[in-house]
Amino acid sequence: MGREVCRTVLQRSGLELAAAVDPGYAGSTVADLIGTSGPPSEAVVVSADLSTLTDADVDVVVDFTHLEISRATLAHCASAGIHAVVGTTGFTEDDLDDLAELFAPGSAHGANCIVAANFAIGAVLMMRFAALAAPWFESAEIIELHHEAKRDAPSGTSLRTAEGMVAARAAAGRDGFLADATSTVVVEGARGGAGPGGIRMHSVRLPGLVAHQEVLFGSAGQGLTIRHDSYDRASFMDGVVLAVESVATRPGLTLGIEPLLGI
């Protein structure tokens, strides 16, 4: 994702790639990593130190890392007055409370933050459609499929989807979804995990996948499946660029890109 963000920033007018930080590739140029040549990609050398971000006077940091790294990066951004766009997943409610405090509107540093479980506009619409359908079906399950290197399960997108479905059902005055009636589990985990509202969630990790999700609804005599597929990491970039261009005008902490899309 870091490579794809760098490639996109270099290609989009109005954006400038000012710095890149990754201890695993420190000393390499961005050109080395994304397979391009010529300025400005050759001029940006990957650093291991977060101080590079302040030295380069960056306006916005895009963070696609791991949870423990992201916590430190965002604390640095907040104290340095750098806006942040975050695609790292796995944040707890306590983490989000901490971010809301770090990036509180009106604070002296003036930095804002957007945290999104998914930047693919199609995926955001999938979550919205699932929320619209949730009050009208008796039961629902979620299957999310990702590449083999993804560390967290279930995905942040699937958790966000389930939360939206539960909230939509409650807002419509509907009772919860039907409880799982399974009484004998022959293979442990065969029914997945119970997520928000008891929605069963299933995580698949396979080489060749990028990011995919199905939301399955069922009621007597009918079913509805809502699916989104990201076949390439380029699918996330329009949402990332939208967030980068919007974060300075979004005081404090914004969760998801839905507000940026007006949905």
DOFIMI-920407 format. One record per residue: residue number from 1; y, x, z of N, C-alpha, C, O, CB in turn; chain; residue in one letter. Coordinates in steps of 0.05 Angstrom, whole numbers. Glycine has a CB too. Layout:
! residues N
resi,n_py,n_px,n_pz,ca_py,ca_px,ca_pz,c_py,c_px,c_pz,o_py,o_px,o_pz,cb_py,cb_px,cb_pz,chain,resn
NUM,Y,X,Z,Y,X,Z,Y,X,Z,Y,X,Z,Y,X,Z,A,A .
...
//
This chain:
! residues 263
resi,n_py,n_px,n_pz,ca_py,ca_px,ca_pz,c_py,c_px,c_pz,o_py,o_px,o_pz,cb_py,cb_px,cb_pz,chain,resn
1,-24,17,0,0,0,0,25,17,0,45,10,-13,0,-19,24,A,M .
2,24,40,14,48,58,14,54,68,-13,77,69,-22,43,81,33,A,G .
3,33,76,-28,37,85,-55,49,63,-73,67,68,-89,10,95,-67,A,R .
4,38,39,-70,47,17,-86,77,10,-80,92,4,-98,30,-8,-82,A,E .
5,84,11,-55,112,6,-47,130,27,-60,151,21,-71,115,6,-16,A,V .
6,122,53,-58,138,74,-70,141,70,-100,163,73,-111,126,101,-64,A,C .
7,119,63,-113,120,59,-142,139,36,-149,154,38,-168,92,54,-153,A,R .
8,138,15,-134,155,-9,-139,184,-2,-134,201,-10,-151,146,-32,-121,A,T .
9,190,11,-112,218,18,-106,230,35,-128,253,31,-136,221,32,-79,A,V .
10,214,54,-138,224,71,-160,229,56,-185,246,64,-202,204,94,-165,A,L .
11,215,34,-189,218,18,-214,239,-3,-213,249,-12,-234,192,6,-221,A,Q .
12,246,-12,-189,264,-36,-187,293,-27,-185,300,-8,-170,257,-52,-162,A,R .
13,310,-39,-201,339,-33,-200,350,-43,-173,342,-63,-162,354,-46,-224,A,S .
14,370,-28,-163,382,-35,-138,369,-24,-114,379,-26,-92,384,-64,-136,A,G .
15,346,-11,-118,331,1,-95,329,31,-100,327,41,-122,303,-11,-92,A,L .
16,330,46,-78,327,75,-79,306,84,-59,308,77,-35,354,89,-74,A,E .
17,288,101,-67,268,112,-49,281,136,-35,284,157,-48,241,120,-64,A,L .
18,287,134,-9,301,154,5,283,173,21,290,196,24,321,142,24,A,A .
19,260,163,30,242,179,47,215,167,47,211,143,41,253,182,76,A,A .
20,195,183,54,167,174,57,155,189,81,158,213,83,150,178,31,A,A .
21,141,174,98,129,186,122,99,179,123,92,156,123,143,177,148,A,V .
22,82,199,124,54,196,128,42,223,136,40,241,119,40,185,102,A,D .
23,35,227,162,24,253,171,1,262,155,-4,287,152,17,251,200,A,P .
24,-15,244,143,-39,252,128,-32,265,101,-49,278,90,-56,229,123,A,G .
25,-7,261,91,0,272,66,26,288,67,39,292,47,3,249,45,A,Y .
26,33,297,91,58,313,95,58,337,76,38,352,74,61,321,124,A,A .
27,81,341,63,84,363,45,79,356,16,89,370,-2,65,385,52,A,G .
28,66,334,11,62,325,-17,88,311,-26,103,301,-10,38,306,-19,A,S .
29,92,311,-52,114,295,-63,103,267,-69,79,263,-73,126,309,-88,A,T .
30,121,249,-70,114,222,-78,102,222,-106,83,207,-112,138,202,-77,A,V .
31,112,239,-123,102,242,-150,72,250,-150,56,240,-166,118,262,-167,A,A .
32,65,268,-131,37,276,-129,19,252,-123,-3,250,-133,33,297,-107,A,D .
33,29,234,-106,12,212,-95,10,188,-114,-10,174,-114,23,203,-69,A,L .
34,31,183,-129,31,159,-146,26,166,-176,25,148,-193,57,144,-144,A,I .
35,24,192,-182,17,200,-209,39,198,-229,34,193,-253,-6,184,-218,A,G .
36,64,201,-220,86,201,-238,100,229,-237,95,244,-219,106,178,-232,A,T .
37,118,234,-255,132,259,-254,162,254,-260,169,233,-272,121,279,-275,A,S .
38,178,273,-252,206,271,-257,221,258,-234,209,246,-216,212,254,-282,A,G .
39,248,262,-233,264,251,-211,264,221,-213,261,210,-235,293,262,-212,A,P .
40,267,206,-190,270,218,-163,243,222,-148,243,232,-126,288,201,-147,A,P .
41,220,215,-160,195,216,-145,188,244,-137,176,248,-116,173,204,-162,A,S .
42,195,264,-154,189,292,-147,206,302,-124,199,321,-111,192,309,-171,A,E .
43,230,289,-121,248,299,-100,241,289,-72,251,301,-53,276,290,-107,A,A .
44,226,268,-70,219,257,-44,193,270,-34,171,266,-46,216,226,-45,A,V .
45,195,286,-12,172,299,-1,163,283,23,179,276,40,179,329,7,A,V .
46,137,278,25,126,262,47,128,279,73,121,302,73,97,254,41,A,V .
47,138,266,94,141,279,120,122,268,140,110,247,137,170,275,130,A,S .
48,118,283,162,101,274,184,118,263,207,107,254,227,83,297,194,A,A .
49,144,265,204,162,260,227,180,236,222,193,234,201,180,285,233,A,D .
50,181,218,241,198,194,238,228,201,237,244,185,227,193,175,261,A,L .
51,235,224,247,264,232,246,273,235,217,297,233,211,268,259,260,A,S .
52,255,238,198,262,239,170,276,213,161,294,214,144,237,243,153,A,T .
53,269,191,173,281,166,166,310,165,172,327,155,157,266,143,180,A,L .
54,317,175,196,346,176,204,360,198,188,383,194,181,348,180,234,A,T .
55,347,221,184,360,243,169,367,234,141,388,242,130,342,267,168,A,D .
56,350,217,129,355,208,102,374,184,101,380,174,79,328,200,89,A,A .
57,382,174,124,401,152,126,391,127,111,405,114,95,428,160,114,A,D .
58,365,121,116,353,98,102,364,71,113,372,70,136,322,98,104,A,V .
59,365,51,96,374,25,105,351,7,115,354,-7,134,388,11,82,A,D .
60,328,9,101,305,-8,107,280,9,106,276,25,88,303,-31,87,A,V .
61,263,6,126,237,19,126,216,-2,120,217,-24,131,231,32,154,A,V .
62,197,4,102,174,-14,97,150,-1,110,142,21,104,169,-18,66,A,V .
63,138,-16,128,115,-6,144,89,-20,138,86,-43,143,121,-9,174,A,D .
64,71,-5,125,43,-14,121,25,8,133,17,26,118,37,-19,90,A,F .
65,20,6,158,5,27,172,-17,14,189,-30,-5,180,23,45,189,A,T .
66,-22,25,212,-40,14,232,-25,6,257,-3,16,261,-63,34,239,A,H .
67,-36,-11,272,-21,-24,294,-8,-4,313,16,-6,319,-39,-42,310,A,L .
68,-23,16,322,-12,35,342,10,52,329,29,59,343,-34,53,352,A,E .
69,8,58,304,29,73,290,53,56,286,76,65,289,18,84,263,A,I .
70,49,31,278,71,13,273,88,8,297,112,6,295,60,-14,262,A,S .
71,75,6,321,90,1,345,111,24,349,134,19,356,71,0,369,A,R .
72,102,49,346,120,72,349,142,72,328,165,78,333,104,98,349,A,A .
73,134,66,303,153,67,281,175,46,285,198,52,280,138,62,254,A,T .
74,167,22,293,187,1,296,205,6,320,229,-1,319,173,-26,299,A,L .
75,195,18,341,212,25,363,233,45,354,256,44,362,196,36,387,A,A .
76,225,64,338,244,84,327,264,70,309,288,76,311,228,106,311,A,H .
77,256,52,292,274,39,274,295,22,290,319,23,284,259,20,255,A,C .
78,286,8,310,304,-8,325,325,9,339,349,2,338,289,-25,347,A,A .
79,317,31,351,336,48,365,355,62,346,378,69,353,321,69,382,A,S .
80,346,66,321,362,81,301,379,62,284,394,71,267,345,97,283,A,A .
81,376,35,288,391,16,272,382,13,244,398,8,226,420,24,272,A,G .
82,356,17,239,344,15,213,329,-12,211,312,-18,227,325,39,207,A,I .
83,335,-28,190,320,-53,186,291,-46,179,285,-25,168,334,-69,164,A,H .
84,273,-65,186,244,-60,181,231,-84,168,236,-107,175,230,-54,208,A,A .
85,215,-78,148,198,-98,135,169,-89,140,161,-67,133,204,-100,104,A,V .
86,153,-107,152,127,-98,164,104,-115,152,104,-139,154,128,-101,194,A,V .
87,85,-101,140,61,-113,131,36,-106,147,14,-116,141,56,-106,102,A,G .
88,40,-90,167,18,-83,185,8,-108,200,25,-125,208,26,-61,206,A,T .
89,-18,-112,203,-28,-136,216,-42,-128,243,-46,-105,248,-48,-150,198,A,T .
90,-47,-149,258,-61,-144,284,-42,-146,308,-51,-142,331,-73,-118,284,A,G .
91,-16,-153,304,2,-155,326,-6,-178,344,-13,-200,335,31,-160,316,A,F .
92,-5,-173,371,-10,-194,390,15,-209,396,37,-201,387,-22,-182,416,A,T .
93,13,-231,411,37,-246,419,55,-228,435,80,-230,433,29,-271,434,A,E .
94,44,-211,452,60,-193,468,75,-173,450,99,-167,455,43,-177,488,A,D .
95,62,-164,429,75,-146,410,99,-160,397,120,-148,394,55,-136,388,A,D .
96,95,-185,389,116,-199,375,139,-205,395,163,-204,387,106,-226,364,A,L .
97,133,-210,420,154,-213,440,170,-187,443,194,-187,445,142,-221,468,A,D .
98,156,-165,443,169,-139,445,187,-134,421,209,-124,424,148,-116,447,A,D .
99,177,-141,397,194,-137,373,218,-155,373,240,-147,365,177,-143,348,A,L .
100,215,-180,383,238,-198,385,259,-186,404,283,-190,399,229,-226,395,A,A .
101,250,-172,424,269,-160,443,282,-135,430,306,-131,432,256,-152,469,A,E .
102,265,-119,417,276,-94,404,297,-101,383,317,-87,380,253,-78,392,A,L .
103,291,-122,367,309,-129,345,325,-154,352,331,-170,334,292,-134,320,A,F .
104,333,-157,376,348,-181,385,374,-183,371,389,-163,368,352,-181,415,A,A .
105,382,-207,361,408,-210,348,431,-202,366,430,-208,390,412,-239,338,A,P .
106,450,-189,356,473,-181,372,470,-156,387,489,-148,401,480,-203,390,A,G .
107,447,-142,385,443,-117,400,460,-95,387,469,-98,364,413,-109,400,A,S .
108,464,-74,402,482,-53,393,474,-40,367,491,-32,351,485,-32,415,A,A .
109,447,-37,363,438,-23,339,441,-40,314,444,-29,292,409,-15,342,A,H .
110,440,-67,316,444,-84,293,421,-85,273,425,-94,250,468,-76,279,A,G .
111,397,-76,280,375,-76,262,359,-103,263,357,-115,284,356,-53,268,A,A .
112,349,-111,240,333,-135,238,304,-128,229,299,-105,220,345,-155,218,A,N .
113,286,-147,232,258,-141,225,245,-166,213,248,-188,223,243,-132,250,A,C .
114,229,-162,192,213,-183,181,184,-174,183,176,-153,172,221,-189,151,A,I .
115,167,-190,196,138,-184,198,123,-206,184,127,-230,190,129,-183,228,A,V .
116,107,-199,164,92,-219,149,63,-211,148,56,-188,143,104,-222,121,A,A .
117,45,-231,152,17,-226,149,9,-222,120,-12,-210,114,1,-250,161,A,A .
118,25,-233,101,18,-230,73,44,-233,57,60,-251,61,-3,-252,64,A,N .
119,48,-214,38,72,-215,21,66,-227,-6,85,-229,-23,83,-188,19,A,F .
120,42,-234,-12,36,-246,-38,46,-275,-37,38,-291,-20,5,-245,-44,A,A .
121,63,-282,-56,75,-309,-55,53,-330,-59,55,-352,-47,96,-311,-78,A,I .
122,33,-325,-75,11,-344,-78,-4,-348,-51,-12,-371,-46,-8,-334,-98,A,G .
123,-7,-327,-36,-20,-330,-10,-4,-347,10,-15,-362,25,-26,-302,2,A,A .
124,23,-343,9,40,-359,26,38,-388,18,38,-406,35,69,-349,24,A,V .
125,37,-394,-8,34,-421,-17,7,-433,-9,5,-456,-2,38,-423,-47,A,L .
126,-14,-416,-10,-40,-425,-1,-40,-433,28,-51,-454,35,-61,-402,-5,A,M .
127,-26,-418,45,-24,-426,73,-9,-452,76,-16,-469,93,-9,-403,89,A,M .
128,12,-456,60,28,-480,62,11,-504,53,11,-525,65,53,-478,44,A,R .
129,-4,-501,31,-21,-523,21,-43,-530,42,-49,-553,45,-35,-515,-6,A,F .
130,-53,-509,56,-74,-514,76,-62,-531,99,-76,-548,110,-85,-488,87,A,A .
131,-38,-525,106,-24,-540,128,-20,-569,119,-23,-588,135,2,-527,135,A,A .
132,-13,-573,94,-9,-600,84,-35,-616,84,-35,-640,89,2,-599,55,A,L .
133,-57,-603,78,-83,-617,77,-95,-622,104,-111,-641,107,-103,-601,60,A,A .
134,-88,-605,124,-102,-606,150,-104,-633,163,-125,-639,175,-89,-586,168,A,A .
135,-82,-649,163,-84,-675,177,-103,-695,165,-110,-715,177,-57,-687,179,A,P .
136,-112,-690,140,-126,-710,125,-157,-706,123,-170,-721,109,-115,-713,98,A,W .
137,-166,-685,136,-195,-679,135,-206,-676,163,-192,-669,182,-200,-653,118,A,F .
138,-232,-681,165,-245,-681,191,-252,-653,201,-253,-648,225,-270,-697,190,A,E .
139,-257,-634,182,-266,-608,190,-256,-587,170,-249,-594,147,-296,-607,192,A,S .
140,-254,-562,179,-245,-541,162,-256,-514,171,-261,-510,195,-214,-540,161,A,A .
141,-261,-497,152,-269,-469,158,-254,-450,139,-245,-459,117,-300,-466,155,A,E .
142,-252,-425,147,-237,-405,131,-256,-381,126,-269,-371,144,-211,-396,146,A,I .
143,-257,-373,100,-271,-348,93,-250,-329,81,-236,-336,62,-294,-354,72,A,I .
144,-247,-306,93,-229,-286,83,-245,-261,74,-264,-253,88,-207,-278,104,A,E .
145,-238,-250,52,-253,-228,40,-233,-205,34,-213,-209,21,-267,-237,14,A,L .
146,-240,-181,43,-222,-158,40,-239,-133,33,-263,-132,35,-205,-153,65,A,H .
147,-224,-112,25,-237,-86,19,-250,-74,44,-243,-82,66,-215,-67,8,A,H .
148,-267,-56,40,-284,-45,62,-268,-28,82,-279,-23,104,-306,-29,50,A,E .
149,-244,-20,76,-228,-3,94,-211,-19,113,-198,-7,131,-211,16,78,A,A .
150,-210,-45,110,-193,-61,128,-204,-60,157,-228,-64,161,-191,-90,118,A,K .
151,-187,-55,176,-196,-50,203,-198,-75,220,-216,-77,237,-177,-31,216,A,R .
152,-180,-94,216,-180,-117,234,-195,-141,222,-195,-144,197,-151,-125,241,A,D .
153,-208,-156,238,-222,-180,230,-221,-201,252,-225,-194,275,-252,-174,222,A,A .
154,-214,-226,246,-207,-236,219,-179,-226,211,-165,-214,228,-207,-266,218,A,P .
155,-172,-230,187,-146,-220,177,-123,-235,189,-126,-257,199,-145,-222,146,A,S .
156,-99,-222,189,-75,-235,198,-69,-260,183,-59,-280,194,-52,-216,198,A,G .
157,-74,-259,156,-69,-283,140,-86,-306,148,-76,-329,149,-73,-276,110,A,T .
158,-111,-301,154,-129,-323,161,-121,-335,188,-123,-359,192,-158,-314,162,A,S .
159,-113,-318,207,-104,-328,233,-79,-345,230,-76,-366,242,-100,-305,252,A,L .
160,-61,-335,214,-36,-350,209,-42,-377,195,-29,-397,202,-16,-333,192,A,R .
161,-61,-376,177,-68,-401,163,-79,-422,183,-71,-445,183,-89,-396,142,A,T .
162,-97,-412,201,-109,-431,220,-88,-441,239,-89,-465,246,-131,-416,236,A,A .
163,-70,-424,248,-49,-433,266,-32,-455,253,-25,-475,266,-31,-410,275,A,E .
164,-25,-451,227,-10,-471,213,-24,-497,210,-12,-519,211,-1,-461,186,A,G .
165,-50,-496,206,-67,-520,203,-68,-536,229,-65,-560,229,-95,-513,193,A,M .
166,-71,-521,251,-73,-534,277,-46,-547,284,-45,-570,294,-80,-514,299,A,V .
167,-24,-533,278,3,-544,284,9,-568,267,20,-588,277,24,-522,279,A,A .
168,1,-568,241,6,-591,224,-10,-615,233,0,-638,232,-2,-584,195,A,A .
169,-34,-611,242,-51,-633,252,-38,-645,277,-37,-670,280,-79,-624,257,A,R .
170,-29,-628,295,-17,-638,319,9,-653,313,14,-674,325,-11,-615,338,A,A .
171,25,-643,295,50,-656,287,45,-683,275,62,-701,278,66,-639,268,A,A .
172,22,-687,262,15,-713,250,2,-732,270,-5,-754,263,-3,-708,226,A,A .
173,-1,-723,295,-14,-739,315,-44,-742,312,-56,-761,323,-2,-766,314,A,G .
174,-56,-723,298,-85,-724,294,-99,-708,316,-88,-689,327,-93,-712,267,A,R .
175,-123,-717,323,-139,-702,342,-148,-676,329,-144,-672,305,-164,-718,352,A,D .
176,-161,-658,344,-171,-634,333,-193,-638,312,-203,-660,310,-181,-616,354,A,G .
177,-199,-617,298,-221,-618,279,-248,-623,293,-249,-619,317,-223,-593,262,A,F .
178,-268,-633,279,-294,-637,291,-305,-611,303,-302,-590,291,-314,-648,270,A,L .
179,-317,-613,326,-329,-590,339,-354,-582,324,-368,-598,312,-335,-596,369,A,A .
180,-360,-556,325,-384,-546,312,-409,-556,327,-411,-552,351,-383,-515,312,A,D .
181,-427,-568,313,-450,-580,325,-474,-561,326,-496,-569,334,-458,-606,311,A,A .
182,-471,-537,316,-493,-518,315,-504,-513,343,-488,-506,361,-485,-492,302,A,T .
183,-530,-516,347,-542,-512,373,-561,-488,374,-567,-477,395,-557,-537,382,A,S .
184,-570,-479,350,-588,-456,349,-578,-436,329,-576,-442,305,-617,-466,342,A,T .
185,-570,-412,339,-561,-391,321,-584,-371,318,-590,-357,337,-535,-377,332,A,V .
186,-595,-370,294,-618,-352,289,-609,-323,286,-622,-305,296,-633,-361,264,A,V .
187,-586,-319,272,-575,-293,269,-547,-293,282,-530,-309,275,-573,-284,239,A,V .
188,-543,-276,302,-518,-275,316,-494,-272,297,-494,-255,280,-518,-253,337,A,E .
189,-474,-289,301,-450,-288,284,-452,-304,258,-433,-304,242,-444,-260,277,A,G .
190,-475,-318,254,-478,-332,228,-457,-354,224,-451,-361,202,-506,-344,227,A,A .
191,-446,-364,246,-426,-385,244,-398,-374,246,-378,-388,251,-430,-406,265,A,R .
192,-395,-347,243,-369,-335,245,-358,-336,273,-373,-339,292,-350,-348,225,A,G .
193,-331,-334,275,-318,-335,301,-301,-360,302,-292,-371,282,-301,-310,305,A,G .
194,-297,-369,327,-280,-393,331,-251,-384,333,-243,-370,352,-288,-409,357,A,A .
195,-235,-392,314,-206,-384,314,-189,-406,326,-200,-423,341,-197,-379,286,A,G .
196,-163,-406,320,-145,-427,331,-156,-455,325,-165,-461,303,-118,-424,318,A,P .
197,-155,-472,346,-165,-499,342,-195,-501,338,-205,-523,330,-151,-512,320,A,G .
198,-210,-480,344,-238,-480,340,-247,-477,311,-271,-479,305,-249,-505,350,A,G .
199,-228,-472,292,-235,-469,264,-253,-444,261,-246,-422,270,-209,-466,247,A,I .
200,-276,-448,248,-294,-425,244,-283,-407,223,-274,-416,201,-322,-435,236,A,R .
201,-283,-381,229,-271,-361,211,-292,-339,204,-306,-330,222,-246,-348,224,A,M .
202,-294,-333,179,-315,-314,169,-301,-291,154,-285,-296,136,-335,-329,150,A,H .
203,-307,-267,161,-295,-243,149,-316,-228,132,-338,-222,142,-284,-225,170,A,S .
204,-309,-223,107,-326,-207,89,-311,-181,83,-287,-181,78,-332,-223,63,A,V .
205,-326,-159,83,-314,-133,77,-332,-119,57,-355,-112,63,-311,-115,103,A,R .
206,-322,-115,32,-338,-104,11,-321,-86,-7,-297,-92,-12,-351,-126,-6,A,L .
207,-332,-64,-17,-318,-48,-37,-313,-65,-62,-329,-82,-69,-334,-23,-45,A,P .
208,-290,-60,-75,-283,-75,-99,-265,-99,-94,-252,-108,-112,-308,-85,-112,A,G .
209,-264,-108,-69,-246,-130,-62,-218,-119,-56,-216,-95,-48,-257,-146,-39,A,L .
210,-198,-135,-58,-171,-129,-48,-165,-148,-25,-167,-140,-2,-149,-131,-71,A,V .
211,-156,-172,-31,-151,-192,-10,-155,-220,-22,-143,-227,-42,-121,-189,1,A,A .
212,-172,-235,-9,-180,-262,-19,-184,-280,5,-192,-272,26,-205,-260,-37,A,H .
213,-178,-306,1,-183,-325,22,-189,-353,11,-176,-362,-8,-159,-326,41,A,Q .
214,-209,-366,24,-215,-393,18,-212,-410,43,-220,-402,65,-244,-396,7,A,E .
215,-199,-433,40,-198,-453,62,-213,-477,53,-207,-489,33,-168,-460,69,A,V .
216,-235,-483,67,-252,-505,59,-249,-529,78,-251,-526,102,-282,-496,60,A,L .
217,-243,-552,67,-239,-577,82,-262,-596,75,-272,-596,52,-212,-590,76,A,F .
218,-271,-611,95,-291,-631,90,-287,-657,105,-278,-656,128,-318,-620,97,A,G .
219,-292,-679,93,-293,-706,105,-315,-721,91,-327,-712,72,-265,-721,102,A,S .
220,-321,-745,102,-343,-761,90,-339,-764,60,-320,-776,51,-345,-788,104,A,A .
221,-358,-754,45,-358,-759,16,-340,-742,0,-339,-746,-25,-352,-786,11,A,G .
222,-326,-723,12,-308,-707,-5,-303,-680,8,-306,-676,32,-282,-721,-9,A,Q .
223,-294,-661,-8,-286,-635,2,-263,-624,-15,-258,-633,-37,-310,-615,0,A,G .
224,-249,-605,-3,-226,-592,-17,-227,-563,-10,-230,-555,13,-199,-605,-8,A,L .
225,-225,-546,-31,-224,-517,-28,-198,-507,-39,-191,-512,-61,-248,-503,-41,A,T .
226,-184,-492,-22,-159,-478,-30,-164,-448,-29,-171,-438,-8,-134,-487,-12,A,I .
227,-160,-435,-52,-167,-406,-53,-144,-391,-65,-131,-400,-84,-193,-402,-69,A,R .
228,-140,-367,-54,-121,-348,-66,-134,-321,-69,-150,-313,-52,-95,-346,-49,A,H .
229,-129,-307,-91,-140,-281,-97,-118,-261,-103,-101,-267,-121,-161,-282,-120,A,D .
230,-117,-239,-90,-101,-216,-98,-120,-196,-110,-137,-184,-96,-85,-204,-73,A,S .
231,-118,-192,-136,-136,-173,-151,-125,-145,-151,-139,-126,-156,-140,-183,-179,A,Y .
232,-99,-142,-144,-86,-116,-145,-64,-116,-124,-52,-137,-119,-75,-110,-174,A,D .
233,-58,-93,-113,-38,-91,-92,-10,-97,-103,9,-102,-88,-38,-64,-79,A,R .
234,-7,-96,-129,19,-104,-142,26,-132,-135,49,-140,-136,18,-100,-172,A,A .
235,6,-149,-128,11,-177,-122,29,-181,-98,41,-202,-95,-15,-192,-118,A,S .
236,30,-161,-80,46,-163,-56,75,-154,-60,92,-159,-43,33,-147,-34,A,F .
237,81,-141,-82,106,-127,-85,130,-145,-88,152,-139,-78,105,-109,-107,A,M .
238,128,-168,-102,151,-186,-104,160,-196,-76,184,-198,-71,144,-210,-122,A,D .
239,140,-201,-59,147,-210,-32,159,-188,-16,178,-192,0,123,-220,-18,A,G .
240,149,-163,-19,160,-140,-5,189,-135,-14,207,-131,3,143,-115,-11,A,V .
241,194,-136,-40,221,-132,-50,240,-154,-40,263,-148,-32,222,-130,-81,A,V .
242,231,-178,-40,247,-201,-30,254,-196,-1,277,-200,7,232,-227,-33,A,L .
243,235,-186,15,241,-181,43,260,-158,46,278,-159,63,215,-175,58,A,A .
244,256,-137,31,274,-114,32,303,-122,26,322,-113,39,265,-92,13,A,V .
245,306,-139,6,333,-147,-3,345,-168,16,369,-172,15,331,-158,-31,A,E .
246,328,-181,33,338,-202,50,341,-194,79,356,-208,94,319,-225,48,A,S .
247,328,-173,88,326,-168,117,353,-164,130,356,-171,153,308,-144,122,A,V .
248,372,-152,116,398,-147,128,413,-172,135,431,-172,152,415,-130,110,A,A .
249,406,-195,122,419,-220,127,403,-239,145,411,-262,148,425,-234,100,A,T .
250,381,-229,156,363,-245,173,365,-234,202,348,-218,209,334,-245,162,A,R .
251,384,-244,218,387,-232,245,361,-234,262,348,-255,262,410,-246,259,A,P .
252,355,-212,276,333,-212,294,306,-209,280,304,-196,260,333,-237,311,A,G .
253,286,-222,292,258,-221,282,252,-246,265,256,-268,275,238,-217,305,A,L .
254,242,-242,241,233,-264,224,203,-260,219,194,-239,212,248,-264,196,A,T .
255,188,-282,224,159,-281,220,152,-295,193,157,-319,189,145,-295,243,A,L .
256,139,-280,175,131,-290,150,154,-291,130,177,-289,137,120,-318,153,A,G .
257,147,-293,104,167,-295,83,173,-324,76,188,-329,57,159,-279,59,A,I .
258,160,-343,90,166,-371,84,195,-378,85,206,-392,68,150,-388,103,A,E .
259,210,-368,106,239,-375,107,254,-364,83,274,-375,75,251,-364,133,A,P .
260,245,-341,72,258,-329,49,253,-346,24,270,-345,5,249,-301,45,A,L .
261,231,-360,24,224,-377,1,234,-406,4,232,-422,-14,194,-377,-3,A,L .
262,244,-412,28,254,-439,33,232,-459,38,235,-483,33,271,-448,10,A,G .
263,209,-450,48,187,-468,54,178,-466,82,159,-479,91,163,-463,34,A,I .
//
